[in-house]
Amino acid sequence: MSRRRSALAGSAAALGWAALEPIDMRLFRTDYSDVAMLGKLVTRRCAWPLAGLAIHTANGAAFGVLFDEVRRRSGSRPQPLAVCLALAENAVLFPFGLALDRWHPARGEPGVASMVNARGLAQATARHALFGLALGRWAR
């Protein structure tokens, strides 16, 4: 398994996450999108979806490289390790949603609803679990 393959797998998993956002937003009845949050953080113009997708994809690639490094050092199986790392990231980053809810320049706009609630936690956990499953499978 190469770092390049893991980076590509992370990017692909992030793109899959983004593609599933409209479905999970309906399923969890919350108007929170990571792509919208990231894109509207850097621009409020009509290019925010592209900006958000680019940042989200780059984050997925970086996560893939980190995953590959941990896998190499630990000797763990890819699938369980990827899921565990993704869920650990969720546990660490989710509380930062309080800051986003308060200071994001587009808070309250479509896609940037409050995420720090039970539905938001369920949505974030499901997204991270699916990301980890995809990364672990595609990085092999």
Secondary structure, DSSP 8 states (H G I E B T S, - for coil): --HHHHHHHHHHHHHHHHHHHHHHHHHTT--B-HHHHHHHHH--STTHHHHHHHHHHHHHHHHHHHHHHHHHHH---HHHHHHHHHHHHHHHHGGGHHHHHHH-TTTTSTTB----SHHHHHHHHHHHHHHHHHHHHHT-
